[in-house]
Amino acid sequence: MEELLIEEEKNKIPKKKVSIRAIIGITILLIVGVIGFELFINHFISEADKNLNMDKYGEAKQYYQI
């Protein structure tokens, strides 16, 4: 029984390391999420801008080969 307790003590990760890993993981997740959201918004705005420029439809038709 004592051997099991000693082995469990060796295998435990200190709480400080776990919290540091969690903070790093959350930070990376937030950064990736913000960058992805920004790219999505930029794409959405550019698509909306293309749709609003209907007065240049003739030029766009040739350019995009619609």
N, C-alpha and C positions, 0 to 999 in steps of 0.2 A: 504493500500500500504506500509506503514511503517513497518507493521508486517512482510510482505514478505521480505523486505530488511534486517530486523533484523535477521530473520530466515536464510536467505542466508548467512549472515555474520557468523552465528554460525556454519553452515554446511561446510564452506570453510576450506580446509586443508591448512595450511601455506606452502608456496613454499619451505621453507627449508626442511620440512618433506618429501615433494614429491621428491625433488632432492636426499635426503639421501636414500629414498626407491628405487629410480631409480638406484642409484649407487650400492646399495647392490644387487639388482636384476641383473644388468648387470655383476657384479663381479661373482655372483654365476653361471650365465649362461656361462661365459667364462671359469670358473674352470671346470664345467661339460663338456663343449665342448672340452677342452684340454684333459681331462682324457679319454673321449670317443674316441677322435682321436688317442690318444696314444695306447689304447687297440686295436683299429681297426688295426693300423699299426703293432703292435706286433703279432696279429693273422695272418695278411697277410704275414708277414715275416716268421712266423713259418710254415704256409702252403707252402710257396715257398721253404723253407728249406726241408720240407718232400718230395716235388716233385723233388728236385735236388739230393736227396740221392737214386738214382735208382740203384746204385751198391749194395745196401743192400736190394734189393727188396724181396729176399727170406725171410729174417728175418722180414721185414715189413709185408709181406703177412701173416705170422703166427700171428704176433702181432695184426694186425688190422683185421684179419680174412676176407681178401678180397676174 
